[in-house]
Structures are given as structure tokens and as C-alpha cells.
Amino acid sequence: MSLPGQFSDPRVLTLLALLAVSTGARLAAGARARRARTPAPLERVRHPQESVPLTPAEERAFGQVVSRLSVTSTGRLR
């Protein structure tokens, strides 16, 4: 079965085949590059002190530091 008209020319068929192959290769390369750019999700790294409860003295010291860093009415840190 042959194609009618201008598509029966072997040069046109070759051109269409090359276009299809290059488009497929470009799409595959783009998908591979997107996959390489997407970082793998990282697991959260916990600090050893996160699970240790603070003593009352440490809590007081932390509260004093936080109170010094509070925002004043002008929007600036004290």
C-alpha cells in the first residue's frame, strides 16, 4: 500500500521519520533532565536536644532571651 500524492516520495518519508525520531529523543532527554533536577525528598534530621526536656532554669533563660527579642510598638526589635 503506497501513500498518495506528495507523501509517496521517499525523501518526504525519510524527513518525516527523522522528525519523529528527533522529537522523541528531545522529549526523552527533557524528561530525563526534569527527573535529574527534581531533588529527592530529604528526611528531617533531628537535633539531639530536641527530644530532651529543658530544666526550669533553662526555660527561664530561654524566656528572657525571647522577651528581649520581642517586637516593640514601632515594629523594631528591642
C-alpha positions as CSV (number, residue, x, y, z in Angstrom):
1,M,0.0,0.0,0.0
2,S,1.5,3.3,-1.0
3,L,0.7,6.7,0.2
4,P,-1.0,9.1,-2.2
5,G,0.5,12.2,-3.7
6,Q,3.4,14.0,-2.3
7,F,3.8,11.7,0.7
8,S,4.9,8.8,-1.6
9,D,8.2,10.5,-2.3
10,P,10.9,8.6,-0.2
11,R,12.6,11.9,0.7
12,V,9.4,13.1,2.4
13,L,9.0,9.8,4.2
14,T,12.6,10.0,5.4
15,L,12.2,13.6,6.5
16,L,9.0,12.7,8.5
17,A,10.8,9.7,10.1
18,L,13.8,11.8,11.1
19,L,11.4,14.4,12.5
20,A,9.6,11.8,14.5
21,V,12.8,10.3,15.9
22,S,14.4,13.6,16.8
23,T,11.1,14.7,18.5
24,G,11.1,11.5,20.5
25,A,14.7,11.9,21.5
26,R,14.2,15.5,22.6
27,L,11.1,14.6,24.7
28,A,13.0,11.7,26.3
29,A,16.0,14.0,27.1
30,G,13.8,16.7,28.5
31,A,12.0,14.2,30.8
32,R,15.4,12.8,31.9
33,A,16.6,16.3,32.7
34,R,13.5,17.1,34.7
35,R,13.9,14.0,36.7
36,A,17.5,14.8,37.4
37,R,16.6,18.4,38.5
38,T,13.9,17.2,40.9
39,P,15.6,16.6,44.3
40,A,14.7,13.6,46.3
41,P,12.8,14.4,49.4
42,L,15.1,14.7,52.4
43,E,14.2,13.2,55.7
44,R,14.1,15.6,58.6
45,V,17.3,15.5,60.7
46,R,16.5,15.9,64.3
47,H,18.9,17.6,66.6
48,P,19.8,15.6,69.7
49,Q,18.5,18.2,72.1
50,E,15.0,18.4,70.5
51,S,13.8,15.4,72.5
52,V,15.5,16.5,75.8
53,P,13.2,18.4,78.1
54,L,14.5,21.7,79.4
55,T,15.1,22.3,83.1
56,P,13.3,25.2,84.7
57,A,16.4,27.3,84.7
58,E,16.9,26.7,81.0
59,E,13.3,27.6,80.3
60,R,13.7,30.8,82.3
61,A,16.9,31.7,80.4
62,F,15.2,31.0,77.1
63,G,12.2,33.1,78.1
64,Q,14.5,36.0,79.0
65,V,16.2,35.8,75.6
66,V,12.8,35.7,73.8
67,S,11.4,38.6,75.7
68,R,14.5,40.7,74.7
69,L,13.8,39.8,71.1
70,S,10.2,40.8,71.2
71,V,8.9,43.4,68.7
72,T,8.2,46.9,70.1
73,S,5.3,49.1,69.0
74,T,7.4,50.7,66.3
75,G,8.0,47.3,64.8
76,R,11.7,47.1,65.8
77,L,13.4,44.5,67.9
78,R,14.3,45.7,71.4
